[in-house]
Amino acid sequence: MKKFILRFREVTWKDFLVIVCLFLILEGLSVVVMRIGHHYIEDLVTGSEVLLSSLVQLLTYTATIFIFYFLHSNDFYNKLIKGLSFMKQNKAWIIGIFLMMFVTSYLYNFTVQYLPGGWGFSETQNELQLQVLFENPKFLPFSFLLIVVAAPLIEEIIFRHLMIGELGKIFNFKVMGVVSALLFSLMHVSSAASPFEFGSYLILAIALVYAYLKANNKVIVSFSLHMLNNLVSFIITMAMMYY
């Protein structure tokens, strides 16, 4: 019990304010933007609900990222420099993880297309929902910021930094790594049409958790991998829709 209490005290509990702020800002902005903005966007583009909710997400994530920065204003740059230095020294290792993750994901998604009985899919429901963001060229800069930068950073703060880096001090880093990977994958398949969609995100989650743990809990490493993965997906989607 004494060891548990000591480990409990090691957790930086103030960082969990990020989750509280995230939900409060999301709820507040949803009311304001959806009520005021819907009238102006509705007649301009299709899928206005998705576009508006995505704008709310982007604003919420941006505000939450700034809150996280202010919570770590004293040591932010020091940790950033250490993280960048680690990435510079281990860039071949990081690229190797990305390539293995990308190839494994491609082979998995290619294989499940041919599953019988409606189990197969070519794109996950989450990816199909995001395609609406690419249908309006004027919205593409916002889509880029949301998909490639803001969403990956928020997800890494919550699923890697908080769940593994902080709660791992109490429950063991590897155990929380497994929990993190499972919850991250489940979050992305809440509207899945096939249970095998879970595997697409589990591959990504395992790679991100592995990179985070091997980098001694440096969130910039897993964030960089996550961002690179989403950037490649963004470019591929753009190429398929506009070329």
CYANA upper distance limits for C-alpha pairs under 8 A (distance plus 0.5 A):
  1 MET  CA      5 ILE  CA      6.75
  2 LYS  CA      6 LEU  CA      6.78
  3 LYS  CA      7 ARG  CA      6.64
  4 PHE  CA      8 PHE  CA      6.47
  4 PHE  CA    170 ILE  CA      7.22
  5 ILE  CA      9 ARG  CA      6.74
  6 LEU  CA     10 GLU  CA      7.01
  7 ARG  CA     11 VAL  CA      7.47
  7 ARG  CA    169 LYS  CA      6.39
  7 ARG  CA    170 ILE  CA      5.82
  8 PHE  CA    169 LYS  CA      7.85
  8 PHE  CA    170 ILE  CA      6.40
 10 GLU  CA    169 LYS  CA      7.49
 11 VAL  CA    166 GLU  CA      5.83
 11 VAL  CA    167 LEU  CA      7.38
 11 VAL  CA    169 LYS  CA      7.06
 11 VAL  CA    170 ILE  CA      8.29
 12 THR  CA     16 PHE  CA      8.45
 12 THR  CA    166 GLU  CA      7.08
 13 TRP  CA     17 LEU  CA      8.21
 14 LYS  CA     71 LEU  CA      8.06
 15 ASP  CA     68 PHE  CA      7.60
 15 ASP  CA     71 LEU  CA      7.53
 15 ASP  CA    162 LEU  CA      7.82
 16 PHE  CA     20 VAL  CA      7.56
 16 PHE  CA    162 LEU  CA      7.59
 17 LEU  CA     21 CYS  CA      6.51
 18 VAL  CA     22 LEU  CA      6.43
 18 VAL  CA     64 THR  CA      6.82
 18 VAL  CA     67 ILE  CA      7.47
 18 VAL  CA     68 PHE  CA      6.83
 19 ILE  CA     23 PHE  CA      6.93
 19 ILE  CA    158 ILE  CA      8.10
 20 VAL  CA     24 LEU  CA      6.74
 21 CYS  CA     25 ILE  CA      6.37
 21 CYS  CA     64 THR  CA      7.15
 22 LEU  CA     26 LEU  CA      6.48
 22 LEU  CA     60 THR  CA      7.00
 22 LEU  CA     61 TYR  CA      7.65
 22 LEU  CA     64 THR  CA      6.34
 23 PHE  CA     27 GLU  CA      6.58
 24 LEU  CA     28 GLY  CA      6.68
 25 ILE  CA     29 LEU  CA      6.44
 25 ILE  CA     60 THR  CA      6.37
 26 LEU  CA     30 SER  CA      6.39
 26 LEU  CA     56 VAL  CA      7.37
 26 LEU  CA     57 GLN  CA      7.46
 26 LEU  CA     60 THR  CA      6.09
 27 GLU  CA     31 VAL  CA      7.02
 28 GLY  CA     32 VAL  CA      7.04
 29 LEU  CA     33 VAL  CA      6.21
 29 LEU  CA     34 MET  CA      8.37
 29 LEU  CA     56 VAL  CA      6.62
 29 LEU  CA     60 THR  CA      7.96
 30 SER  CA     34 MET  CA      6.05
 30 SER  CA     53 SER  CA      7.71
 30 SER  CA     56 VAL  CA      6.65
 31 VAL  CA     35 ARG  CA      6.52
 32 VAL  CA     36 ILE  CA      6.54
 32 VAL  CA     37 GLY  CA      8.37
 33 VAL  CA     37 GLY  CA      5.57
 33 VAL  CA     38 HIS  CA      7.73
 33 VAL  CA     52 LEU  CA      7.63
 33 VAL  CA     56 VAL  CA      7.40
 34 MET  CA     38 HIS  CA      5.89
 34 MET  CA     49 GLU  CA      8.46
 34 MET  CA     52 LEU  CA      7.00
 34 MET  CA     53 SER  CA      7.98
 35 ARG  CA     39 HIS  CA      7.98
 36 ILE  CA     40 TYR  CA      8.26
 37 GLY  CA     41 ILE  CA      6.81
 37 GLY  CA     52 LEU  CA      7.81
 38 HIS  CA     42 GLU  CA      6.09
 38 HIS  CA     48 SER  CA      7.54
 38 HIS  CA     49 GLU  CA      7.94
 38 HIS  CA     52 LEU  CA      7.53
 39 HIS  CA     43 ASP  CA      8.13
 40 TYR  CA     44 LEU  CA      8.00
 41 ILE  CA     45 VAL  CA      7.00
 41 ILE  CA     48 SER  CA      6.70
 42 GLU  CA     46 THR  CA      7.68
 42 GLU  CA     48 SER  CA      5.92
 45 VAL  CA    136 ASN  CA      7.59
 47 GLY  CA     51 LEU  CA      6.93
 47 GLY  CA    132 VAL  CA      7.03
 48 SER  CA     52 LEU  CA      6.48
 49 GLU  CA     53 SER  CA      6.57
 50 VAL  CA     54 SER  CA      6.50
 50 VAL  CA    132 VAL  CA      7.66
 50 VAL  CA    133 LEU  CA      8.11
 51 LEU  CA     55 LEU  CA      6.69
 51 LEU  CA    132 VAL  CA      8.06
 51 LEU  CA    133 LEU  CA      6.91
 52 LEU  CA     56 VAL  CA      6.73
 53 SER  CA     57 GLN  CA      6.65
 54 SER  CA     58 LEU  CA      6.68
 54 SER  CA    143 SER  CA      8.42
 54 SER  CA    146 LEU  CA      8.18
 55 LEU  CA     59 LEU  CA      6.74
 55 LEU  CA    142 PHE  CA      7.88
 56 VAL  CA     60 THR  CA      6.50
 57 GLN  CA     61 TYR  CA      6.43
 57 GLN  CA    146 LEU  CA      8.13
 58 LEU  CA     62 THR  CA      6.54
 58 LEU  CA    142 PHE  CA      8.10
 58 LEU  CA    145 LEU  CA      7.98
 58 LEU  CA    146 LEU  CA      5.90
 58 LEU  CA    150 ALA  CA      7.21
 58 LEU  CA    151 ALA  CA      8.27
 59 LEU  CA     63 ALA  CA      6.69
 60 THR  CA     64 THR  CA      6.61
 61 TYR  CA     65 ILE  CA      6.54
 61 TYR  CA    150 ALA  CA      6.44
 61 TYR  CA    151 ALA  CA      7.40
 61 TYR  CA    154 ILE  CA      7.02
 62 THR  CA     66 PHE  CA      6.93
 62 THR  CA    150 ALA  CA      7.01
 63 ALA  CA     67 ILE  CA      6.85
 64 THR  CA     68 PHE  CA      6.72
 64 THR  CA    154 ILE  CA      8.38
 65 ILE  CA     69 TYR  CA      6.71
 65 ILE  CA    150 ALA  CA      8.48
 65 ILE  CA    153 LEU  CA      8.36
 65 ILE  CA    154 ILE  CA      7.48
 66 PHE  CA     70 PHE  CA      6.76
 67 ILE  CA     71 LEU  CA      6.77
 68 PHE  CA     72 HIS  CA      6.98
 69 TYR  CA     73 SER  CA      6.21
 69 TYR  CA     76 PHE  CA      7.44
 72 HIS  CA     76 PHE  CA      5.72
 73 SER  CA     77 TYR  CA      8.24
 75 ASP  CA     79 LYS  CA      6.72
 76 PHE  CA     80 LEU  CA      6.57
 77 TYR  CA     81 ILE  CA      6.54
 78 ASN  CA     82 LYS  CA      6.83
 79 LYS  CA     83 GLY  CA      6.52
 80 LEU  CA     84 LEU  CA      6.61
 80 LEU  CA    220 ILE  CA      7.95
 81 ILE  CA     85 SER  CA      6.52
 82 LYS  CA     86 PHE  CA      6.68
 83 GLY  CA     87 MET  CA      6.79
 83 GLY  CA    218 LYS  CA      6.62
 83 GLY  CA    219 VAL  CA      8.46
 83 GLY  CA    220 ILE  CA      6.61
 83 GLY  CA    221 VAL  CA      7.52
 84 LEU  CA     88 LYS  CA      6.63
 84 LEU  CA    220 ILE  CA      8.12
 85 SER  CA     89 GLN  CA      6.78
 86 PHE  CA     90 ASN  CA      6.58
 86 PHE  CA    215 ALA  CA      8.22
 87 MET  CA     91 LYS  CA      5.85
 87 MET  CA     94 ILE  CA      7.91
 87 MET  CA    221 VAL  CA      7.31
 90 ASN  CA     94 ILE  CA      6.84
 91 LYS  CA     95 ILE  CA      6.59
 92 ALA  CA     96 GLY  CA      6.54
 93 TRP  CA     97 ILE  CA      6.82
 94 ILE  CA     98 PHE  CA      6.84
 94 ILE  CA    211 ALA  CA      8.18
 94 ILE  CA    221 VAL  CA      8.49
 94 ILE  CA    225 LEU  CA      8.08
 95 ILE  CA     99 LEU  CA      6.65
 96 GLY  CA    100 MET  CA      6.64
 97 ILE  CA    101 MET  CA      6.52
 97 ILE  CA    207 ALA  CA      7.35
 97 ILE  CA    211 ALA  CA      8.19
 98 PHE  CA    102 PHE  CA      6.45
 98 PHE  CA    207 ALA  CA      8.30
 98 PHE  CA    225 LEU  CA      7.02
 98 PHE  CA    229 ASN  CA      8.10
 99 LEU  CA    103 VAL  CA      6.51
100 MET  CA    104 THR  CA      6.47
101 MET  CA    105 SER  CA      6.48
101 MET  CA    203 ILE  CA      7.20
101 MET  CA    204 LEU  CA      6.98
101 MET  CA    207 ALA  CA      6.87
102 PHE  CA    106 TYR  CA      6.59
102 PHE  CA    229 ASN  CA      8.21
103 VAL  CA    107 LEU  CA      6.65
104 THR  CA    108 TYR  CA      6.59
104 THR  CA    203 ILE  CA      7.93
105 SER  CA    109 ASN  CA      6.57
105 SER  CA    200 SER  CA      6.71
105 SER  CA    203 ILE  CA      6.88
105 SER  CA    204 LEU  CA      8.11
106 TYR  CA    110 PHE  CA      6.46
107 LEU  CA    111 THR  CA      6.57
108 TYR  CA    112 VAL  CA      6.77
108 TYR  CA    199 GLY  CA      8.38
108 TYR  CA    200 SER  CA      7.63
109 ASN  CA    113 GLN  CA      7.06
109 ASN  CA    121 PHE  CA      8.37
109 ASN  CA    122 SER  CA      7.38
109 ASN  CA    200 SER  CA      7.31
110 PHE  CA    114 TYR  CA      8.31
110 PHE  CA    122 SER  CA      8.01
111 THR  CA    115 LEU  CA      7.97
112 VAL  CA    119 TRP  CA      8.23
112 VAL  CA    120 GLY  CA      5.53
112 VAL  CA    121 PHE  CA      6.87
112 VAL  CA    122 SER  CA      8.17
112 VAL  CA    196 PHE  CA      7.93
113 GLN  CA    120 GLY  CA      5.09
113 GLN  CA    121 PHE  CA      5.38
113 GLN  CA    122 SER  CA      5.87
114 TYR  CA    120 GLY  CA      6.32
114 TYR  CA    121 PHE  CA      8.40
115 LEU  CA    119 TRP  CA      6.12
115 LEU  CA    120 GLY  CA      5.08
116 PRO  CA    120 GLY  CA      7.05
118 GLY  CA    194 SER  CA      8.25
119 TRP  CA    194 SER  CA      5.96
119 TRP  CA    195 PRO  CA      8.02
119 TRP  CA    196 PHE  CA      7.73
120 GLY  CA    194 SER  CA      7.40
120 GLY  CA    196 PHE  CA      8.05
121 PHE  CA    194 SER  CA      7.79
121 PHE  CA    197 GLU  CA      8.37
123 GLU  CA    127 GLU  CA      6.69
123 GLU  CA    128 LEU  CA      7.12
124 THR  CA    128 LEU  CA      6.87
124 THR  CA    189 VAL  CA      8.43
124 THR  CA    192 ALA  CA      7.33
124 THR  CA    193 ALA  CA      8.30
124 THR  CA    197 GLU  CA      6.45
125 GLN  CA    129 GLN  CA      6.69
125 GLN  CA    189 VAL  CA      7.89
125 GLN  CA    191 SER  CA      6.92
125 GLN  CA    192 ALA  CA      5.98
125 GLN  CA    193 ALA  CA      7.23
126 ASN  CA    130 LEU  CA      6.87
126 ASN  CA    188 HIS  CA      7.00
126 ASN  CA    189 VAL  CA      7.29
126 ASN  CA    191 SER  CA      7.82
126 ASN  CA    192 ALA  CA      7.95
127 GLU  CA    131 GLN  CA      6.91
128 LEU  CA    132 VAL  CA      8.13
130 LEU  CA    134 PHE  CA      8.00
131 GLN  CA    135 GLU  CA      7.30
131 GLN  CA    237 THR  CA      8.47
132 VAL  CA    136 ASN  CA      8.12
133 LEU  CA    139 PHE  CA      7.30
133 LEU  CA    140 LEU  CA      7.45
133 LEU  CA    143 SER  CA      6.57
134 PHE  CA    139 PHE  CA      7.87
134 PHE  CA    140 LEU  CA      6.67
134 PHE  CA    143 SER  CA      7.83
134 PHE  CA    238 MET  CA      7.74
134 PHE  CA    241 MET  CA      8.36
136 ASN  CA    140 LEU  CA      7.37
139 PHE  CA    143 SER  CA      6.70
140 LEU  CA    144 PHE  CA      6.53
141 PRO  CA    145 LEU  CA      6.87
142 PHE  CA    146 LEU  CA      6.63
143 SER  CA    147 ILE  CA      6.38
144 PHE  CA    148 VAL  CA      5.98
144 PHE  CA    149 VAL  CA      7.79
144 PHE  CA    234 PHE  CA      7.99
145 LEU  CA    149 VAL  CA      5.65
145 LEU  CA    150 ALA  CA      6.50
146 LEU  CA    150 ALA  CA      5.42
146 LEU  CA    151 ALA  CA      6.07
147 ILE  CA    151 ALA  CA      6.20
147 ILE  CA    152 PRO  CA      7.64
147 ILE  CA    230 ASN  CA      7.05
147 ILE  CA    231 LEU  CA      8.40
147 ILE  CA    234 PHE  CA      8.20
148 VAL  CA    152 PRO  CA      7.09
148 VAL  CA    227 MET  CA      5.83
148 VAL  CA    228 LEU  CA      8.14
148 VAL  CA    230 ASN  CA      5.79
148 VAL  CA    231 LEU  CA      5.96
148 VAL  CA    234 PHE  CA      8.02
149 VAL  CA    153 LEU  CA      6.77
149 VAL  CA    227 MET  CA      6.71
150 ALA  CA    154 ILE  CA      6.72
151 ALA  CA    155 GLU  CA      6.55
152 PRO  CA    156 GLU  CA      6.55
152 PRO  CA    223 PHE  CA      6.80
152 PRO  CA    226 HIS  CA      6.41
152 PRO  CA    227 MET  CA      6.42
152 PRO  CA    230 ASN  CA      8.49
153 LEU  CA    157 ILE  CA      6.65
153 LEU  CA    223 PHE  CA      6.37
153 LEU  CA    227 MET  CA      8.38
154 ILE  CA    158 ILE  CA      6.77
155 GLU  CA    159 PHE  CA      6.20
155 GLU  CA    160 ARG  CA      8.11
156 GLU  CA    160 ARG  CA      5.51
156 GLU  CA    161 HIS  CA      6.92
156 GLU  CA    219 VAL  CA      7.15
156 GLU  CA    222 SER  CA      7.41
156 GLU  CA    223 PHE  CA      6.42
157 ILE  CA    161 HIS  CA      5.30
157 ILE  CA    162 LEU  CA      6.67
157 ILE  CA    219 VAL  CA      7.64
158 ILE  CA    162 LEU  CA      5.56
158 ILE  CA    163 MET  CA      6.72
159 PHE  CA    163 MET  CA      5.61
159 PHE  CA    164 ILE  CA      7.43
159 PHE  CA    180 SER  CA      5.98
159 PHE  CA    181 ALA  CA      8.39
159 PHE  CA    184 PHE  CA      7.24
160 ARG  CA    164 ILE  CA      5.60
160 ARG  CA    165 GLY  CA      6.80
160 ARG  CA    177 GLY  CA      8.23
160 ARG  CA    180 SER  CA      7.37
160 ARG  CA    209 VAL  CA      7.45
160 ARG  CA    212 TYR  CA      7.64
160 ARG  CA    217 ASN  CA      8.41
160 ARG  CA    219 VAL  CA      7.33
160 ARG  CA    222 SER  CA      8.46
161 HIS  CA    165 GLY  CA      5.07
161 HIS  CA    166 GLU  CA      6.88
161 HIS  CA    217 ASN  CA      7.72
161 HIS  CA    219 VAL  CA      6.70
162 LEU  CA    166 GLU  CA      5.41
162 LEU  CA    167 LEU  CA      6.82
163 MET  CA    167 LEU  CA      5.71
163 MET  CA    168 GLY  CA      7.20
163 MET  CA    176 MET  CA      6.89
163 MET  CA    177 GLY  CA      8.27
163 MET  CA    180 SER  CA      6.85
164 ILE  CA    168 GLY  CA      5.16
164 ILE  CA    169 LYS  CA      8.38
164 ILE  CA    173 PHE  CA      6.07
164 ILE  CA    174 LYS  CA      8.33
164 ILE  CA    176 MET  CA      5.64
164 ILE  CA    177 GLY  CA      6.20
164 ILE  CA    180 SER  CA      7.45
164 ILE  CA    217 ASN  CA      8.48
165 GLY  CA    169 LYS  CA      7.42
165 GLY  CA    173 PHE  CA      7.49
165 GLY  CA    217 ASN  CA      6.46
166 GLU  CA    170 ILE  CA      8.24
167 LEU  CA    171 PHE  CA      6.79
167 LEU  CA    172 ASN  CA      8.26
167 LEU  CA    173 PHE  CA      8.23
167 LEU  CA    176 MET  CA      7.64
168 GLY  CA    172 ASN  CA      5.03
168 GLY  CA    173 PHE  CA      4.58
168 GLY  CA    174 LYS  CA      7.97
168 GLY  CA    175 VAL  CA      7.93
168 GLY  CA    176 MET  CA      6.08
168 GLY  CA    177 GLY  CA      8.47
169 LYS  CA    173 PHE  CA      7.14
171 PHE  CA    175 VAL  CA      7.29
171 PHE  CA    176 MET  CA      7.25
172 ASN  CA    176 MET  CA      6.81
173 PHE  CA    177 GLY  CA      6.49
173 PHE  CA    213 LEU  CA      8.32
174 LYS  CA    178 VAL  CA      6.96
175 VAL  CA    179 VAL  CA      6.97
176 MET  CA    180 SER  CA      6.32
177 GLY  CA    181 ALA  CA      6.70
177 GLY  CA    209 VAL  CA      6.45
178 VAL  CA    182 LEU  CA      6.78
179 VAL  CA    183 LEU  CA      6.60
180 SER  CA    184 PHE  CA      6.40
180 SER  CA    205 ALA  CA      8.38
180 SER  CA    209 VAL  CA      8.11
181 ALA  CA    185 SER  CA      6.67
181 ALA  CA    202 LEU  CA      6.95
181 ALA  CA    205 ALA  CA      5.39
181 ALA  CA    206 ILE  CA      6.47
181 ALA  CA    209 VAL  CA      7.29
182 LEU  CA    186 LEU  CA      6.65
182 LEU  CA    202 LEU  CA      7.46
182 LEU  CA    205 ALA  CA      8.27
183 LEU  CA    187 MET  CA      6.56
184 PHE  CA    188 HIS  CA      7.28
184 PHE  CA    201 TYR  CA      8.22
184 PHE  CA    202 LEU  CA      8.31
184 PHE  CA    205 ALA  CA      7.18
185 SER  CA    189 VAL  CA      7.17
185 SER  CA    198 PHE  CA      6.51
185 SER  CA    199 GLY  CA      8.36
185 SER  CA    201 TYR  CA      5.51
185 SER  CA    202 LEU  CA      5.81
185 SER  CA    205 ALA  CA      7.22
186 LEU  CA    190 SER  CA      6.83
186 LEU  CA    198 PHE  CA      7.25
188 HIS  CA    198 PHE  CA      8.38
188 HIS  CA    201 TYR  CA      7.64
189 VAL  CA    197 GLU  CA      7.13
189 VAL  CA    198 PHE  CA      6.65
192 ALA  CA    197 GLU  CA      6.98
193 ALA  CA    197 GLU  CA      8.26
196 PHE  CA    200 SER  CA      7.93
197 GLU  CA    201 TYR  CA      7.70
198 PHE  CA    202 LEU  CA      6.62
199 GLY  CA    203 ILE  CA      6.69
200 SER  CA    204 LEU  CA      7.53
201 TYR  CA    205 ALA  CA      6.56
202 LEU  CA    206 ILE  CA      6.49
203 ILE  CA    207 ALA  CA      6.93
204 LEU  CA    208 LEU  CA      6.76
205 ALA  CA    209 VAL  CA      6.56
206 ILE  CA    210 TYR  CA      6.49
207 ALA  CA    211 ALA  CA      6.61
208 LEU  CA    212 TYR  CA      6.57
208 LEU  CA    222 SER  CA      5.63
208 LEU  CA    225 LEU  CA      7.47
208 LEU  CA    226 HIS  CA      7.55
209 VAL  CA    213 LEU  CA      6.64
209 VAL  CA    222 SER  CA      7.79
210 TYR  CA    214 LYS  CA      6.54
211 ALA  CA    215 ALA  CA      6.46
211 ALA  CA    221 VAL  CA      7.23
211 ALA  CA    222 SER  CA      6.37
212 TYR  CA    216 ASN  CA      7.06
212 TYR  CA    217 ASN  CA      5.54
212 TYR  CA    218 LYS  CA      6.39
212 TYR  CA    219 VAL  CA      6.75
212 TYR  CA    221 VAL  CA      6.83
212 TYR  CA    222 SER  CA      5.83
213 LEU  CA    217 ASN  CA      5.70
213 LEU  CA    218 LYS  CA      8.30
215 ALA  CA    221 VAL  CA      7.53
218 LYS  CA    222 SER  CA      7.89
219 VAL  CA    223 PHE  CA      6.49
220 ILE  CA    224 SER  CA      6.41
221 VAL  CA    225 LEU  CA      6.96
222 SER  CA    226 HIS  CA      6.56
223 PHE  CA    227 MET  CA      6.39
224 SER  CA    228 LEU  CA      6.52
225 LEU  CA    229 ASN  CA      6.64
226 HIS  CA    230 ASN  CA      6.79
227 MET  CA    231 LEU  CA      6.48
228 LEU  CA    232 VAL  CA      6.73
229 ASN  CA    233 SER  CA      6.86
230 ASN  CA    234 PHE  CA      6.44
231 LEU  CA    235 ILE  CA      6.70
232 VAL  CA    236 ILE  CA      6.67
233 SER  CA    237 THR  CA      6.59
234 PHE  CA    238 MET  CA      6.65
235 ILE  CA    239 ALA  CA      6.61
236 ILE  CA    240 MET  CA      6.70
237 THR  CA    241 MET  CA      6.69
238 MET  CA    242 TYR  CA      6.40
238 MET  CA    243 TYR  CA      8.23
239 ALA  CA    243 TYR  CA      5.71
